[in-house]
Amino acid sequence: TAGAIDYWGLFSVSSQTGDIWEINKCERIIFPQLQKIQQEIMKKTGATFASEVVQRRGLGCTDE
């Protein structure tokens, strides 16, 4: 139907690591192809998942 909307969630994406979190459930999105892309991003930025602990906590999400 016209105007129908599917809600998939609200996501936070780190431009420094490529880390993706669904922030309503605080679930980290992870799969093999994404991990490869994240490694490339982190090589370019020098960031790590550990360096973003404060940002994750700011979302209300605890460490994995």
Backbone atoms as SQL, in Angstrom:
CREATE TABLE atoms (id INTEGER PRIMARY KEY, chain TEXT, resi INTEGER, resn TEXT, atom TEXT, x REAL, y REAL, z REAL);
INSERT INTO atoms VALUES
  (1, 'A', 1, 'THR', 'N', 0.836, -1.191, 0.000),
  (2, 'A', 1, 'THR', 'CA', 0.000, 0.000, 0.000),
  (3, 'A', 1, 'THR', 'C', 0.876, 1.247, 0.000),
  (4, 'A', 2, 'ALA', 'N', 0.382, 2.260, -0.614),
  (5, 'A', 2, 'ALA', 'CA', 1.132, 3.511, -0.672),
  (6, 'A', 2, 'ALA', 'C', 1.273, 4.099, 0.722),
  (7, 'A', 3, 'GLY', 'N', 2.446, 4.595, 1.016),
  (8, 'A', 3, 'GLY', 'CA', 2.681, 5.244, 2.301),
  (9, 'A', 3, 'GLY', 'C', 3.001, 4.285, 3.437),
  (10, 'A', 4, 'ALA', 'N', 3.059, 3.006, 3.163),
  (11, 'A', 4, 'ALA', 'CA', 3.378, 2.041, 4.222),
  (12, 'A', 4, 'ALA', 'C', 4.841, 2.198, 4.632),
  (13, 'A', 5, 'ILE', 'N', 5.091, 2.039, 5.914),
  (14, 'A', 5, 'ILE', 'CA', 6.442, 2.183, 6.446),
  (15, 'A', 5, 'ILE', 'C', 6.813, 0.930, 7.218),
  (16, 'A', 6, 'ASP', 'N', 7.983, 0.411, 6.931),
  (17, 'A', 6, 'ASP', 'CA', 8.535, -0.687, 7.718),
  (18, 'A', 6, 'ASP', 'C', 9.578, -0.102, 8.649),
  (19, 'A', 7, 'TYR', 'N', 9.462, -0.412, 9.918),
  (20, 'A', 7, 'TYR', 'CA', 10.427, 0.063, 10.899),
  (21, 'A', 7, 'TYR', 'C', 11.413, -1.057, 11.186),
  (22, 'A', 8, 'TRP', 'N', 12.687, -0.834, 10.895),
  (23, 'A', 8, 'TRP', 'CA', 13.712, -1.859, 11.103),
  (24, 'A', 8, 'TRP', 'C', 14.536, -1.592, 12.341),
  (25, 'A', 9, 'GLY', 'N', 14.456, -0.391, 12.883),
  (26, 'A', 9, 'GLY', 'CA', 15.223, -0.058, 14.079),
  (27, 'A', 9, 'GLY', 'C', 15.927, 1.272, 13.932),
  (28, 'A', 10, 'LEU', 'N', 16.575, 1.659, 15.011),
  (29, 'A', 10, 'LEU', 'CA', 17.343, 2.896, 15.050),
  (30, 'A', 10, 'LEU', 'C', 18.799, 2.498, 15.239),
  (31, 'A', 11, 'PHE', 'N', 19.657, 2.932, 14.333),
  (32, 'A', 11, 'PHE', 'CA', 21.029, 2.448, 14.314),
  (33, 'A', 11, 'PHE', 'C', 22.033, 3.569, 14.532),
  (34, 'A', 12, 'SER', 'N', 23.108, 3.217, 15.207),
  (35, 'A', 12, 'SER', 'CA', 24.246, 4.107, 15.385),
  (36, 'A', 12, 'SER', 'C', 25.420, 3.483, 14.641),
  (37, 'A', 13, 'VAL', 'N', 26.068, 4.281, 13.793),
  (38, 'A', 13, 'VAL', 'CA', 27.195, 3.789, 13.000),
  (39, 'A', 13, 'VAL', 'C', 28.409, 4.669, 13.281),
  (40, 'A', 14, 'SER', 'N', 29.504, 4.041, 13.665),
  (41, 'A', 14, 'SER', 'CA', 30.736, 4.775, 13.928),
  (42, 'A', 14, 'SER', 'C', 31.487, 5.031, 12.625),
  (43, 'A', 15, 'SER', 'N', 31.800, 6.278, 12.377),
  (44, 'A', 15, 'SER', 'CA', 32.601, 6.606, 11.192),
  (45, 'A', 15, 'SER', 'C', 34.073, 6.252, 11.406),
  (46, 'A', 16, 'GLN', 'N', 34.472, 6.011, 12.643),
  (47, 'A', 16, 'GLN', 'CA', 35.865, 5.683, 12.960),
  (48, 'A', 16, 'GLN', 'C', 36.172, 4.194, 12.893),
  (49, 'A', 17, 'THR', 'N', 35.164, 3.348, 13.169),
  (50, 'A', 17, 'THR', 'CA', 35.393, 1.896, 13.195),
  (51, 'A', 17, 'THR', 'C', 34.437, 1.109, 12.307),
  (52, 'A', 18, 'GLY', 'N', 33.329, 1.716, 11.920),
  (53, 'A', 18, 'GLY', 'CA', 32.309, 0.987, 11.177),
  (54, 'A', 18, 'GLY', 'C', 31.416, 0.158, 12.081),
  (55, 'A', 19, 'ASP', 'N', 31.601, 0.294, 13.393),
  (56, 'A', 19, 'ASP', 'CA', 30.795, -0.432, 14.367),
  (57, 'A', 19, 'ASP', 'C', 29.339, 0.012, 14.242),
  (58, 'A', 20, 'ILE', 'N', 28.410, -0.946, 14.232),
  (59, 'A', 20, 'ILE', 'CA', 26.988, -0.642, 14.074),
  (60, 'A', 20, 'ILE', 'C', 26.216, -1.242, 15.242),
  (61, 'A', 21, 'TRP', 'N', 25.384, -0.410, 15.861),
  (62, 'A', 21, 'TRP', 'CA', 24.549, -0.849, 16.985),
  (63, 'A', 21, 'TRP', 'C', 23.100, -0.476, 16.718),
  (64, 'A', 22, 'GLU', 'N', 22.195, -1.407, 16.993),
  (65, 'A', 22, 'GLU', 'CA', 20.767, -1.096, 17.027),
  (66, 'A', 22, 'GLU', 'C', 20.547, -0.572, 18.433),
  (67, 'A', 23, 'ILE', 'N', 20.248, 0.724, 18.554),
  (68, 'A', 23, 'ILE', 'CA', 20.314, 1.349, 19.871),
  (69, 'A', 23, 'ILE', 'C', 19.082, 1.158, 20.746),
  (70, 'A', 24, 'ASN', 'N', 17.965, 0.742, 20.203),
  (71, 'A', 24, 'ASN', 'CA', 16.821, 0.460, 21.069),
  (72, 'A', 24, 'ASN', 'C', 17.041, -0.812, 21.875),
  (73, 'A', 25, 'LYS', 'N', 17.685, -1.796, 21.256),
  (74, 'A', 25, 'LYS', 'CA', 17.950, -3.076, 21.923),
  (75, 'A', 25, 'LYS', 'C', 19.397, -3.194, 22.390),
  (76, 'A', 26, 'CYS', 'N', 20.224, -2.212, 22.039),
  (77, 'A', 26, 'CYS', 'CA', 21.672, -2.259, 22.320),
  (78, 'A', 26, 'CYS', 'C', 22.290, -3.538, 21.789),
  (79, 'A', 27, 'GLU', 'N', 21.935, -3.884, 20.564),
  (80, 'A', 27, 'GLU', 'CA', 22.502, -5.067, 19.923),
  (81, 'A', 27, 'GLU', 'C', 23.516, -4.636, 18.874),
  (82, 'A', 28, 'ARG', 'N', 24.698, -5.221, 18.962),
  (83, 'A', 28, 'ARG', 'CA', 25.726, -4.943, 17.967),
  (84, 'A', 28, 'ARG', 'C', 25.434, -5.756, 16.715),
  (85, 'A', 29, 'ILE', 'N', 25.495, -5.103, 15.560),
  (86, 'A', 29, 'ILE', 'CA', 25.288, -5.771, 14.279),
  (87, 'A', 29, 'ILE', 'C', 26.652, -6.264, 13.810),
  (88, 'A', 30, 'ILE', 'N', 26.740, -7.559, 13.517),
  (89, 'A', 30, 'ILE', 'CA', 28.023, -8.120, 13.114),
  (90, 'A', 30, 'ILE', 'C', 27.805, -9.319, 12.200),
  (91, 'A', 31, 'PHE', 'N', 28.577, -9.347, 11.125),
  (92, 'A', 31, 'PHE', 'CA', 28.586, -10.486, 10.207),
  (93, 'A', 31, 'PHE', 'C', 29.905, -10.417, 9.436),
  (94, 'A', 32, 'PRO', 'N', 30.368, -11.531, 8.866),
  (95, 'A', 32, 'PRO', 'CA', 31.717, -11.600, 8.283),
  (96, 'A', 32, 'PRO', 'C', 32.062, -10.499, 7.276),
  (97, 'A', 33, 'GLN', 'N', 31.169, -10.187, 6.361),
  (98, 'A', 33, 'GLN', 'CA', 31.474, -9.161, 5.361),
  (99, 'A', 33, 'GLN', 'C', 31.652, -7.793, 6.021),
  (100, 'A', 34, 'LEU', 'N', 30.843, -7.513, 7.025),
  (101, 'A', 34, 'LEU', 'CA', 30.954, -6.241, 7.738),
  (102, 'A', 34, 'LEU', 'C', 32.279, -6.169, 8.492),
  (103, 'A', 35, 'GLN', 'N', 32.701, -7.271, 9.086),
  (104, 'A', 35, 'GLN', 'CA', 33.972, -7.286, 9.815),
  (105, 'A', 35, 'GLN', 'C', 35.142, -6.942, 8.896),
  (106, 'A', 36, 'LYS', 'N', 35.115, -7.417, 7.665),
  (107, 'A', 36, 'LYS', 'CA', 36.177, -7.092, 6.711),
  (108, 'A', 36, 'LYS', 'C', 36.207, -5.593, 6.424),
  (109, 'A', 37, 'ILE', 'N', 35.042, -5.020, 6.228),
  (110, 'A', 37, 'ILE', 'CA', 34.947, -3.580, 5.968),
  (111, 'A', 37, 'ILE', 'C', 35.417, -2.791, 7.189),
  (112, 'A', 38, 'GLN', 'N', 35.021, -3.241, 8.378),
  (113, 'A', 38, 'GLN', 'CA', 35.429, -2.554, 9.605),
  (114, 'A', 38, 'GLN', 'C', 36.948, -2.563, 9.766),
  (115, 'A', 39, 'GLN', 'N', 37.590, -3.677, 9.438),
  (116, 'A', 39, 'GLN', 'CA', 39.052, -3.746, 9.530),
  (117, 'A', 39, 'GLN', 'C', 39.700, -2.726, 8.593),
  (118, 'A', 40, 'GLU', 'N', 39.153, -2.569, 7.398),
  (119, 'A', 40, 'GLU', 'CA', 39.674, -1.578, 6.453),
  (120, 'A', 40, 'GLU', 'C', 39.499, -0.163, 6.996),
  (121, 'A', 41, 'ILE', 'N', 38.340, 0.109, 7.564),
  (122, 'A', 41, 'ILE', 'CA', 38.074, 1.437, 8.138),
  (123, 'A', 41, 'ILE', 'C', 39.053, 1.724, 9.266),
  (124, 'A', 42, 'MET', 'N', 39.237, 0.753, 10.168),
  (125, 'A', 42, 'MET', 'CA', 40.113, 0.968, 11.317),
  (126, 'A', 42, 'MET', 'C', 41.581, 1.110, 10.910),
  (127, 'A', 43, 'LYS', 'N', 41.993, 0.470, 9.822),
  (128, 'A', 43, 'LYS', 'CA', 43.360, 0.665, 9.313),
  (129, 'A', 43, 'LYS', 'C', 43.557, 2.115, 8.892),
  (130, 'A', 44, 'LYS', 'N', 42.532, 2.695, 8.275),
  (131, 'A', 44, 'LYS', 'CA', 42.620, 4.077, 7.797),
  (132, 'A', 44, 'LYS', 'C', 42.542, 5.085, 8.935),
  (133, 'A', 45, 'THR', 'N', 41.698, 4.809, 9.945),
  (134, 'A', 45, 'THR', 'CA', 41.474, 5.789, 11.011),
  (135, 'A', 45, 'THR', 'C', 42.389, 5.600, 12.213),
  (136, 'A', 46, 'GLY', 'N', 42.916, 4.387, 12.386),
  (137, 'A', 46, 'GLY', 'CA', 43.731, 4.098, 13.560),
  (138, 'A', 46, 'GLY', 'C', 42.907, 3.863, 14.817),
  (139, 'A', 47, 'ALA', 'N', 41.601, 3.875, 14.687),
  (140, 'A', 47, 'ALA', 'CA', 40.711, 3.651, 15.831),
  (141, 'A', 47, 'ALA', 'C', 40.534, 2.153, 16.065),
  (142, 'A', 48, 'THR', 'N', 40.056, 1.821, 17.258),
  (143, 'A', 48, 'THR', 'CA', 39.731, 0.435, 17.592),
  (144, 'A', 48, 'THR', 'C', 38.364, 0.405, 18.254),
  (145, 'A', 49, 'PHE', 'N', 37.786, -0.790, 18.348),
  (146, 'A', 49, 'PHE', 'CA', 36.515, -0.910, 19.059),
  (147, 'A', 49, 'PHE', 'C', 36.693, -0.484, 20.517),
  (148, 'A', 50, 'ALA', 'N', 37.837, -0.824, 21.096),
  (149, 'A', 50, 'ALA', 'CA', 38.102, -0.475, 22.496),
  (150, 'A', 50, 'ALA', 'C', 38.161, 1.038, 22.702),
  (151, 'A', 51, 'SER', 'N', 38.585, 1.771, 21.676),
  (152, 'A', 51, 'SER', 'CA', 38.689, 3.226, 21.813),
  (153, 'A', 51, 'SER', 'C', 37.326, 3.913, 21.823),
  (154, 'A', 52, 'GLU', 'N', 36.261, 3.156, 21.570),
  (155, 'A', 52, 'GLU', 'CA', 34.924, 3.753, 21.518),
  (156, 'A', 52, 'GLU', 'C', 34.015, 3.320, 22.663),
  (157, 'A', 53, 'VAL', 'N', 34.604, 2.823, 23.732),
  (158, 'A', 53, 'VAL', 'CA', 33.808, 2.379, 24.882),
  (159, 'A', 53, 'VAL', 'C', 32.936, 3.516, 25.405),
  (160, 'A', 54, 'VAL', 'N', 33.504, 4.705, 25.521),
  (161, 'A', 54, 'VAL', 'CA', 32.760, 5.850, 26.054),
  (162, 'A', 54, 'VAL', 'C', 31.556, 6.173, 25.174),
  (163, 'A', 55, 'GLN', 'N', 31.735, 6.125, 23.859),
  (164, 'A', 55, 'GLN', 'CA', 30.630, 6.416, 22.950),
  (165, 'A', 55, 'GLN', 'C', 29.519, 5.377, 23.079),
  (166, 'A', 56, 'ARG', 'N', 29.888, 4.098, 23.198),
  (167, 'A', 56, 'ARG', 'CA', 28.866, 3.058, 23.360),
  (168, 'A', 56, 'ARG', 'C', 28.088, 3.266, 24.648),
  (169, 'A', 57, 'ARG', 'N', 28.793, 3.592, 25.697),
  (170, 'A', 57, 'ARG', 'CA', 28.110, 3.837, 26.973),
  (171, 'A', 57, 'ARG', 'C', 27.195, 5.052, 26.861),
  (172, 'A', 58, 'GLY', 'N', 27.589, 6.024, 26.037),
  (173, 'A', 58, 'GLY', 'CA', 26.747, 7.197, 25.811),
  (174, 'A', 58, 'GLY', 'C', 25.431, 6.839, 25.139),
  (175, 'A', 59, 'LEU', 'N', 25.425, 5.737, 24.399),
  (176, 'A', 59, 'LEU', 'CA', 24.184, 5.246, 23.791),
  (177, 'A', 59, 'LEU', 'C', 23.326, 4.508, 24.813),
  (178, 'A', 60, 'GLY', 'N', 23.928, 4.219, 25.970),
  (179, 'A', 60, 'GLY', 'CA', 23.230, 3.421, 26.972),
  (180, 'A', 60, 'GLY', 'C', 23.520, 1.941, 26.818),
  (181, 'A', 61, 'CYS', 'N', 24.487, 1.604, 25.969),
  (182, 'A', 61, 'CYS', 'CA', 24.845, 0.206, 25.728),
  (183, 'A', 61, 'CYS', 'C', 26.103, -0.134, 26.513),
  (184, 'A', 62, 'THR', 'N', 26.094, -1.290, 27.136),
  (185, 'A', 62, 'THR', 'CA', 27.280, -1.736, 27.854),
  (186, 'A', 62, 'THR', 'C', 28.226, -2.403, 26.874),
  (187, 'A', 63, 'ASP', 'N', 29.418, -2.667, 27.323),
  (188, 'A', 63, 'ASP', 'CA', 30.370, -3.391, 26.484),
  (189, 'A', 63, 'ASP', 'C', 29.819, -4.772, 26.224),
  (190, 'A', 64, 'GLU', 'N', 30.220, -5.332, 25.098),
  (191, 'A', 64, 'GLU', 'CA', 29.742, -6.652, 24.712),
  (192, 'A', 64, 'GLU', 'C', 30.011, -7.592, 25.836);
